[in-house]
Amino acid sequence: MQQNLVSIIVPVYNAGNYIEETIRMVEAQTYQDWELLLIDDCSVDNSRAVIEAYIRERGQKLSSEEQKKKEIRLIRRTENGGAARTRNTGIAEAQGRYIAFLDADDIWMPDKLTREVEFLQEKQAAFVFTSYEFGDEQARGTGKIVHAPEFLTYEKALSRTVIFTSTVLIDTEKTGKGLVYMPLVKSEDTALWWKLLKNGFTAYGLDEVLVIYRRPAKSLSSNKLEAIRRIWYLYRKEEKLPFVKSCVCFMLWAYRAARRRM
């Protein structure tokens, strides 16, 4: 484990339209000590070709030492496994003390890692996240901002899905790497946050917009129905909450989710 290294885990599935921008965005980070793990989940578009070309051209420009300091690796899965398995492949390969998740179509501000590592160290925390802004198809901010609360415990987190995957940074020296693997369920990211919190860790929120969540301009009705099914499944099957507590948490979750999108 390298003490100051941030392992950035990016699941790649048919992300050819975004992935070069994603790589350039990571290279533009003011934080200098990182590795970028691009895990291809059997894409059927040109994602792999774009990544391979970028790494090849980069190798021609940088010395071997420069490439090692900010390493970019393409990891190919042999069968499509979905987001959780893909991220877990990245976690298994990660060399850094810190784990950051980034979805291929989301945007990080240039100082995202710098500010978040500083905040994590300031709080002596194991798990931090930031505020984020909804973006359109071109990742232009829409003005709709989800503010990170000061902190979240397990009980608080059950009724609000305010932690967005691309905003998270985890210190595996504190959590242990094994606890960071994502459960193989739908809404695996939420299930992971709850797992960490249930194990006694507090999630600290940095109320700075350091991420833009790109959302295509299309009907979200089917996504909303799927989100309802997923959160209910997590309450009842994963967390095994009593029926009444599940209902209370669900109503609070639905209210807050609706307000976030207003």
N, C-alpha and C positions, 0 to 999 in steps of 0.2 A: 504494500500500500504506500503510495507516494503522498506525503503529508499535506502539501498545498494544492495537489492536483484535483481539478474538477473534471469528472467523467460526464460528458454530455451525451445522453442517450436519445437517439432519434429513430423511431420506427419509420421505415420507408415502405409504402405500398402504393404504387402508381402515383408517385409524387413528382414526376418528371417536370411538371409546370412550375414547381416551387423549389426543388431541391438545390439548385445552384445558388439561388438567392439565400437559402437557409445556410449553406456553407459559408458564403461570403459574410453573412451577418455574424456568424460565430467568429470568423477571422477578424472582424472589426471590433470585437469585445475589448474593452480597456483592461480587463483581467487577462493576464498573460499565460497563466499556468493551467492549461486544459488539454484534454484529448476529446476528439469528436468521433463517436461510434455511430455509424450509419448502418442500421440493421435492415437489410432488404428482405421483406417477407414474401418472396416470390412474385415480384411485380411483373406485370405483363405489358407495361409500357416501356419507355426509354430511360427509366430511373437509373438502372445500373450503368447504362452506357454514359449517361451524363456524369455520374459520380466517378466512374473510372477515368473518363477524359479529364475531369477536373484534377484528380489526384495525379495523373500522369503529367499534366502541364505544370502543376505545382511543383512536382519533383524536379522538373527541368529548371525552375526558377530559384529554388531554395537549396541551401546546403543540407547535408544529411543531419547535421546538428539542429538546424532550424526546424526540419521536419519532425525530429524526435520531440522537440520542446512543445510543439503544437501539432500533435499527431492526428491525422485524419485516417480512419480505417473503415473500409467497407466490409461488412460481415454478411455473408449470404446464408440465409436459411434454406434448407433443402425441401421444406414443405410449408405451405401457408398455414400459419397458426393463430393469426389474430394479434391484436395489440398487446395483450398481457404476455403471451409467450415471446413475442418479438422484443419487448422491453426487458423481459427476464434474460433473454439471450445477451442483451447488452450489459445487464448487471453482472452476469457471470464473467464477461470479458473485461469489465472495468478495472482499471489499475489505480484509480484515484480514491482518496479519502472521502471526497464529496461526490454525491450523485445529483445531477440535474437532468430533468426530463424536458424535452422539447419536441413538440409535434411539427412535422415538416412544413406545415402551412402557416404556422404562427410566427409572430415577430417579437424579437427581443430588442430593447433599447441597448445602445452600445455599452452603457455602464451597468447593465443588469447583473452580471456576475460579480463585479466589483462591489456594488452596493449590497448585494445579498450575502456575500461572504463576510463583509464587514459587519452586517447586521447579525448574522449567525454567531460570529465570534463575540460581538458586544453582548448578546443575550446569553452566551454560553449554552446555546440551544442545540438540539439534535435535528430540528425540523422547522423550517421557515418557509413562508410563501409571501407573495406580494399582491398588490392591487393590479387590476388589468382593465383594459378598455375593449369593448366590442369593436370590430372592424368590418368593413364591407369586403367584397370580393378582391379588391386591390389592397386590402389591409389598411385602408385609410380609416382613422378613428372616427367613430360615429358620435362621440360625446357621451355614450352610455358607459359609465365606469362602475365596476364592482370594487368597492373599497374593502381592503383586508381589515378585519377586526384586530384588536391588539393581541389577542391570543384565542386559541380554541382548545378546549378539553374534549374528551370523548363525548360526554353528555351534551355539550353545546353543539358539537359537530353533527350529531345525529339529525338535527332539525334544520341544517343549512349546508348546502353543497357549495360553499363559497371558495373552497380551495381549487384552483385551476391548475391542471397538470403542468403546463409550461411555466408556471411561476415557482415551482417547488425546488428547494435545495435541502438535501439530507446529509448529515454527518455520520457516515457509517462507523466511524471510530466509537461513537456513542451508542448507536442503535445495534451495531453488528450488521454485517452484510446480509446475513440470512433473513433478517426481518424485513428487508427492503424488497424482496421478491413479491411481485404482484399476484394476488389470488387469481385463479383461472375462472373468473366469473365475469358477467357483463357488468359494466361500471367498475372495472377492476381498479381504477385509480382511487375512487371513493372508498372502496373496500380496503385498499392499502392504507389510506390516511386513518381510517377507523382502527385498523389493526395496530398501527403505531401508537395512536392515542390510547387505545385500550391497554397497551403494554406500559403505560405510565408516562409517555412522552407528551409534552405540550407543544402545540404548533403555534409559533409566534408569527404575527402578520406585520409586514412592512407596508405601510400605507403610502406607497409610491407606485405610480403606473409605469411599470417596467416591461409590460408585455401587452401586445395586441392580439386578441383572439379573432382570427379571421372567420367570418361566417358568411357563406354564399347567400345571395339574395334569392331565396326560394321559400316555398311553404314549409313551415316547421311543424305542422300539425302531427304528422306521423312520428317525428322525432319526440314531440311532447308525450305522445301516447307511450312510446318506447321508454322514455325516461320515467314515466309513472310506473310501468311494469318493473323496471329495473330497481327503483328505489324500494318498492314494496317487497320485491324478492330479497333485497339485502336486509331489510328489517326482519323479515320472517324466517328466511332460510339461513342466511349467513350469521346475522347477529342473534337470531333466535329470541327476538323481543316478544314479550306478551302481546296479545292482540290489541288490548286497549292502549298500551304504550306505543305500539306501532301506528295506531290511528292518530294519536296526538302528535307524534313526530311527523307523520305524513302531512297532516293539516298545516303544521308550522312550516314544513319544507315547501309545500305548494304555495303558501302565501308569500314566502320570501322569494321563491323562484319567479313568481309572477311579478313581484315588485322589481326584481333585477332587470327584467326585460321591458319595463314600462319607460 
